Amino acid sequence: MQKRLLSITWLLAVLVSTFTAVSSLSAANASNVLKLGDVDGNGTVNVADITVLINYLKTPSTVNIISAAADAYHDGEVNASDEAAIANIIMSGTPDKSANSILFFTEPTVKKAFGTAFANTIVRAGSTGAITYSASPASVATVNATTGEVTCVGAGQATVTATLAASGKFKGATAQYELNVAPVIMASAVTSSHIGQVICNNGHIHATVSDATDAGCTASAMIAYVGNLNNAGGNGAYSDNFNHGLAIALTDVSNTIGEEGSSKMQLSNAYISAGAYTRARSATYTSAWFLPSVYQWERILIGCGGTTSYTDKPSNDMLFSYGNFHTMMTGCGGTDVQPNAYWSSTQFETYNEWYYNFGFKRIYWGSKTNDFYVRAVLAF
């Protein structure tokens, strides 16, 4: 009987020990249970998780996240909708009648060009009150008080502020970001550092076609050469008023006189189409459109990093280098030249003209009745 009691006591001790171990294991596992919104996987859900998510959405390859936890919006993917969803998760455990709201801009610092209009995305949680916007100083930026759209009206630095009104159990909140507006650069102030940027129909210079559009102007051509044009040869389409440099059109000229497009044509039509090119330009800051001479082609390519030069005229079948011309043209938002022949305005002899072949990277002369492509230029 005593042995049986000892056996029962031993069995109970084993059961208690086993239950304790299992309970400890369960508690340990519970600490590793996936928490929705715990983007960085540190066991807590807080504003830091929203920051990690924002950085991940900008550069996914450089930021590690817990994808299942990040999908707080429950749409099956990790995207910007999850930012507000995580913010709401953070706030859901705050029953206090004076609970704090969350409000912040996704970009704490913004750089824009003069004339640009834009809106910086804002993330909110807590109060459902209205957000009003203000900007200071007004000489640099103005803002739509309701939508938050900012217009850059002057060069300098401005602060844009969003104010969230309190509602229900939540306090109001404010958020700010710094805006840096680049000064206006006019065609007359262009230096070699602006090669690869675009000159616009109002004489302003912008980095890309997209930047020009944002600033409310039309990109006319890519700046390709900065320097004196007195001995640049050609058809005399520019004068001393436009002797600062050359800009090349962002697209080919169509054989349909003056229109943008890409079609081959004989030399007689090349002159007409280039001169009648309809892309908007500044009559104050640039010359009319014209067909570039063989020397002007050389200056354009050298300006873009090419190394081929000649003192008067090239030799037939001469190899040329175009440097960074292709990457600059596409990088600023233009259309690259065809891997084919382009007319110059320089005559070789009565029936033949010089042309550049971008497919073979060679300079030739050939019959004026050949059909080649045309890319117009401006002097500024």
C-alpha positions in Angstrom: 0.0 0.0 0.0 2.8 2.4 0.9 4.6 1.6 -2.4 1.3 2.4 -4.3 1.1 5.8 -2.5 4.7 6.6 -3.4 4.0 5.7 -7.0 0.9 8.0 -7.1 2.9 10.8 -5.4 5.6 10.4 -8.0 3.2 10.4 -10.9 1.5 13.6 -9.6 4.9 15.3 -9.3 5.7 14.3 -12.9 2.3 15.6 -14.1 2.8 18.9 -12.2 6.3 19.3 -13.7 5.1 18.5 -17.2 2.2 21.0 -16.9 4.6 23.7 -15.7 7.0 23.0 -18.6 4.2 23.1 -21.1 2.8 26.3 -19.6 6.3 27.9 -19.8 6.7 26.9 -23.4 3.2 28.3 -24.3 4.1 31.6 -22.6 7.3 31.7 -24.6 5.5 31.0 -27.8 2.9 33.6 -27.0 5.6 36.3 -26.9 6.5 35.4 -30.5 2.9 35.5 -31.9 2.7 37.8 -34.9 1.4 41.3 -34.0 -0.4 43.1 -36.7 1.5 46.4 -37.3 4.8 45.2 -35.8 6.6 45.9 -39.0 10.1 45.7 -37.5 9.4 42.6 -35.5 10.5 43.9 -32.1 7.3 42.9 -30.3 5.7 46.3 -30.0 3.6 48.4 -32.4 4.5 52.1 -32.3 5.3 55.0 -34.6 8.7 53.5 -35.3 6.9 50.8 -37.3 5.3 53.4 -39.5 8.7 54.9 -40.2 10.2 51.5 -41.1 7.2 50.9 -43.5 7.7 54.3 -45.2 11.4 53.6 -45.7 10.6 50.1 -47.1 8.1 51.5 -49.6 10.8 53.9 -50.9 13.6 51.3 -51.2 12.3 47.8 -50.6 15.6 46.2 -51.3 17.4 47.9 -48.4 14.8 47.6 -45.6 13.8 44.4 -43.9 10.2 44.1 -42.6 7.7 41.4 -41.4 5.4 41.5 -44.4 2.5 39.7 -42.8 2.6 42.2 -39.9 2.9 45.1 -42.3 -0.3 44.3 -44.1 -2.4 46.1 -41.5 -4.9 47.2 -44.1 -5.7 43.6 -45.0 -5.6 44.0 -48.8 -3.0 41.3 -49.4 0.0 43.5 -50.1 2.2 46.0 -48.4 1.5 49.5 -49.5 0.8 53.1 -48.4 -2.7 52.2 -47.1 -1.0 50.2 -44.3 0.6 53.4 -42.8 -2.8 54.8 -41.6 -4.0 51.3 -40.6 -1.0 50.8 -38.3 -1.5 54.3 -36.9 -5.1 53.3 -36.0 -3.8 50.1 -34.3 -1.5 52.3 -32.2 -4.3 54.5 -31.1 -6.9 51.8 -30.5 -5.5 51.0 -27.1 -5.8 54.6 -25.8 -9.3 55.0 -24.1 -8.3 58.2 -22.3 -10.6 61.1 -23.2 -7.5 63.3 -23.9 -5.8 60.8 -26.2 -3.1 62.0 -28.6 -3.6 62.0 -32.3 -1.0 61.1 -34.9 -0.1 63.5 -37.7 3.0 63.6 -39.9 4.1 64.2 -43.5 5.8 61.3 -45.3 8.5 63.7 -46.6 10.1 65.8 -43.9 12.1 67.8 -46.4 11.1 68.6 -50.0 13.1 70.2 -52.8 11.2 71.8 -55.7 11.7 74.2 -58.6 10.2 77.6 -58.9 6.7 77.5 -60.2 6.1 73.9 -59.2 2.7 72.9 -57.6 2.6 69.7 -55.5 1.2 68.1 -52.3 3.1 66.2 -49.7 1.3 63.1 -48.5 0.2 63.3 -44.8 -0.6 60.4 -42.5 -3.2 60.8 -39.7 -4.8 58.8 -36.9 -7.0 59.5 -33.9 -9.0 62.7 -34.4 -11.3 62.8 -37.4 -11.3 66.6 -37.3 -10.5 68.8 -40.3 -6.9 69.5 -41.4 -5.9 73.0 -42.4 -2.7 74.0 -44.0 -0.5 77.1 -43.9 2.9 78.1 -45.4 5.4 80.7 -44.4 6.9 82.9 -45.8 4.3 83.5 -48.5 7.0 85.0 -50.7 8.4 81.5 -51.2 5.3 79.2 -51.1 1.5 79.5 -51.0 -0.7 76.6 -50.0 -4.4 75.6 -50.4 -5.7 75.6 -46.8 -8.0 72.7 -47.5 -6.1 70.4 -49.9 -2.5 71.1 -48.9 -1.4 71.7 -52.5 1.6 74.0 -52.5 2.7 76.4 -55.2 6.4 77.5 -55.2 6.3 81.2 -55.9 9.8 82.3 -55.1 13.3 81.0 -54.3 14.2 80.2 -50.7 13.1 78.1 -47.8 9.6 77.8 -46.4 7.8 75.8 -43.7 4.5 74.1 -44.5 2.3 73.4 -41.5 -0.7 71.1 -41.1 -3.1 71.5 -38.2 -5.5 68.7 -37.2 -8.5 69.8 -35.2 -9.5 67.9 -32.1 -12.5 65.6 -32.1 -14.2 63.1 -29.7 -11.6 61.7 -27.3 -8.7 62.8 -29.4 -6.6 65.9 -29.1 -5.6 67.9 -32.2 -2.1 67.7 -33.6 0.3 69.6 -35.9 2.9 68.5 -38.4 5.5 70.4 -40.5 7.9 70.0 -43.4 10.6 72.1 -44.8 10.4 73.2 -48.5 13.5 74.4 -50.4 12.7 76.1 -53.7 15.5 76.4 -56.2 16.0 79.9 -57.8 14.9 80.5 -61.3 17.7 80.0 -63.8 17.4 81.9 -67.1 18.9 81.0 -70.4 21.3 83.9 -70.2 22.8 82.5 -67.0 23.4 79.0 -68.2 26.8 77.4 -67.6 28.3 74.1 -68.7 26.9 72.6 -65.4 23.4 72.8 -67.0 24.2 70.6 -70.0 21.7 67.8 -70.1 18.9 70.0 -68.6 16.1 71.5 -70.5 15.4 75.1 -71.7 11.7 76.0 -71.7 9.3 78.2 -73.6 9.6 81.0 -71.0 13.4 80.9 -70.9 13.6 79.0 -67.6 15.9 76.1 -67.1 14.7 72.9 -65.4 16.4 69.5 -64.8 13.9 67.4 -66.7 10.8 67.7 -68.9 8.7 66.5 -66.0 10.1 69.3 -63.7 9.3 71.8 -66.4 5.7 70.5 -66.7 5.3 70.6 -62.9 6.5 74.3 -63.0 3.9 75.1 -65.6 6.1 75.6 -68.6 6.9 73.6 -71.8 10.4 72.1 -72.2 11.7 73.1 -75.6 15.1 71.5 -76.0 18.1 69.9 -74.1 21.0 72.2 -73.4 24.0 70.5 -75.2 26.7 73.1 -75.6 27.7 76.2 -73.8 30.3 78.4 -75.5 30.9 81.0 -78.1 29.3 80.3 -81.5 31.0 82.9 -83.7 32.9 80.3 -85.7 30.2 77.6 -85.5 29.5 77.6 -89.2 26.1 76.7 -90.5 23.2 78.6 -91.9 23.4 81.8 -89.9 20.1 81.1 -88.1 21.5 82.6 -84.9 23.0 86.0 -84.3 25.0 87.9 -81.7 21.8 88.0 -79.6 21.9 84.2 -79.2 25.6 83.4 -78.9 25.7 81.6 -75.6 25.2 78.0 -76.6 23.2 75.3 -78.4 20.1 73.3 -77.4 18.9 70.3 -79.3 15.2 69.4 -79.8 13.8 66.7 -77.6 12.3 64.8 -80.6 12.9 64.4 -84.3 11.1 66.5 -86.8 8.4 64.9 -89.0 8.3 65.1 -92.7 4.9 66.6 -92.2 6.2 70.1 -92.1 7.1 71.3 -88.6 5.4 68.5 -86.6 7.1 66.3 -84.0 7.7 62.8 -85.2 10.3 60.6 -86.8 10.4 60.3 -90.5 13.1 60.5 -93.1 13.3 63.2 -95.7 15.5 64.7 -98.4 17.7 67.7 -97.6 15.4 70.2 -99.2 12.6 69.2 -96.9 15.0 68.9 -93.9 15.7 72.7 -94.1 12.0 73.5 -94.2 10.8 71.1 -91.5 13.6 72.0 -89.1 12.8 75.7 -89.5 9.1 75.2 -89.2 9.4 72.9 -86.1 6.4 73.8 -83.9 7.7 72.8 -80.5 7.1 75.8 -78.2 10.2 78.0 -77.6 11.0 81.4 -76.2 11.3 84.1 -78.8 13.0 86.3 -76.3 15.7 83.9 -75.1 16.3 81.6 -78.0 16.7 81.8 -81.8 14.3 80.2 -84.2 14.7 76.5 -84.9 17.2 75.5 -87.5 19.0 72.6 -89.1 22.5 72.2 -87.4 25.7 72.5 -89.4 28.3 69.8 -89.2 30.3 72.0 -86.8 27.3 72.5 -84.6 26.7 68.8 -84.4 30.3 68.5 -83.4 29.9 71.2 -80.6 26.7 69.4 -79.4 28.4 66.1 -79.0 31.5 67.5 -77.5 29.3 69.4 -75.0 27.8 66.1 -74.0 31.2 64.5 -73.4 32.3 63.4 -76.9 35.9 63.7 -78.0 35.8 64.0 -81.8 36.8 67.4 -83.1 38.0 68.9 -86.4 39.2 72.4 -87.3 37.2 73.0 -90.4 35.3 70.0 -91.8 35.4 66.3 -91.1 36.9 63.7 -93.4 34.5 61.2 -95.1 33.9 58.1 -93.0 35.3 59.8 -89.9 34.6 58.0 -86.7 33.0 60.2 -84.0 32.2 59.8 -80.3 29.0 61.1 -78.7 30.0 60.8 -75.0 26.9 60.9 -72.8 24.5 62.3 -75.4 22.2 59.3 -75.4 21.9 59.0 -71.6 21.5 62.8 -71.2 18.7 63.0 -73.9 16.7 60.2 -72.4 17.6 61.2 -68.8 16.0 64.7 -69.2 12.9 63.2 -70.7 13.7 63.5 -74.4 13.5 60.9 -77.2 16.9 59.5 -78.2 18.1 59.8 -81.8 17.7 56.9 -84.2 20.7 54.6 -84.9 20.7 56.1 -88.3 21.7 59.1 -90.4 20.9 62.7 -89.6 21.3 65.7 -91.9 23.6 68.6 -91.3 23.2 72.0 -93.1 26.8 71.9 -94.3 27.4 71.3 -98.0 30.2 69.0 -99.2 29.7 70.0 -102.9 26.8 71.0 -105.1 25.0 67.7 -105.0 26.2 66.3 -101.7 25.8 67.2 -98.0 27.5 66.1 -94.8 25.5 64.0 -92.3 26.1 62.1 -89.0 25.2 58.4 -88.9 24.5 57.4 -85.2 24.2 53.8 -86.1 27.8 53.5 -87.4 29.1 56.5 -85.3 30.6 57.9 -88.5 30.4 61.2 -90.4 29.8 60.9 -94.2 28.8 63.0 -97.2 26.1 61.9 -99.5 23.5 62.8 -102.1 21.1 65.5 -101.1 18.3 63.3 -102.4 18.9 60.7 -99.7 16.2 60.3 -97.1 17.7 61.0 -93.6 16.3 62.0 -90.2 16.2 65.6 -88.9 16.8 66.9 -85.4 16.4 70.7 -85.1 18.4 73.0 -82.7 18.2 76.4 -81.0 20.8 78.9 -80.2 20.5 80.8 -76.9 
